[in-house]
């Protein structure tokens, strides 16, 4: 079974070889770019998921798991069942995400 890192090394080797761009249709370049962007986006999502899980584990270790880190209210069990990594109640999460979206658009 090939790993993601191994597949990436293989594809980078093909792109860097001296014959990689000979007889390629322009659409091939677009497809390669699309695949690279998908890989990068996947890595961003996975890194964010790891960060959220780490944050929830920290809350579990310090005894604050299940308590919203913003308002201090109890996070409903149904939310924790659906998203065990949740560290905010749904209302505070909406505010957090809205603020985050505004900050990223400012740049």
ZIQUI-V833234 format. One record per residue. N is the residue number from 0. SS is DSSP state (h for helix, s for strand, l for the rest). PHI is phi in whole degrees, -180 to 180 (none if undefined). OMEGA is omega in whole degrees, -180 to 180 (999 if undefined). Layout:
# ZIQUI-V833234
n = <N N>
ss = <SS SS>
phi = <PHI PHI>
omega = <OMEGA OMEGA>
This chain:
# ZIQUI-V833234
n = <0 1 2 3 4 5 6 7 8 9 10 11 12 13 14 15 16 17 18 19 20 21 22 23 24 25 26 27 28 29 30 31 32 33 34 35 36 37 38 39 40 41 42 43 44 45 46 47 48 49 50 51 52 53 54 55 56 57 58 59 60 61 62 63 64 65 66 67 68 69 70 71 72 73 74 75 76 77 78 79 80 81 82 83 84 85 86 87 88 89 90 91 92 93 94 95 96 97 98 99 100 101 102 103 104 105 106>
ss = <l l l h h h h h h h h h h h h h l l l l l l l l l h h h h h h h h h h h h h h h h h h h h h h h h h h h h h h h h h h h h l l l l l s l l l l l l s l l h h h h h h l l l l l l l h h h h h h h h h h h h h h h h h l>
phi = <none -86 -92 -59 -64 -65 -65 -64 -61 -63 -69 -66 -63 -68 -68 -92 -70 -68 -102 -62 -106 -77 60 -88 -76 -54 -65 -63 -63 -63 -65 -64 -62 -60 -63 -64 -65 -63 -62 -65 -63 -61 -62 -63 -63 -67 -65 -66 -64 -61 -64 -65 -64 -62 -64 -68 -64 -63 -63 -64 -67 -93 84 -101 -62 93 -114 -62 -72 -97 -102 85 -76 -71 -78 -57 -55 -63 -68 -66 -69 -74 -136 -58 -86 -64 -120 -132 -68 -62 -64 -68 -65 -61 -63 -61 -67 -63 -64 -62 -62 -65 -67 -73 -74 -67 -89>
omega = <-180 177 178 180 179 179 179 179 179 -178 177 178 179 -179 -176 -180 -174 180 -174 -175 178 178 176 175 179 178 178 179 178 179 178 179 178 179 179 179 177 178 180 179 178 179 178 180 -180 178 179 178 177 179 -180 179 178 179 179 177 177 178 178 -179 -177 175 -178 180 -180 177 -179 -178 179 -174 178 178 177 176 -178 -180 180 178 180 177 -180 -178 -177 -179 -178 176 178 172 -174 180 179 178 177 178 180 -179 178 178 180 179 179 -180 -178 177 -178 -178 999>
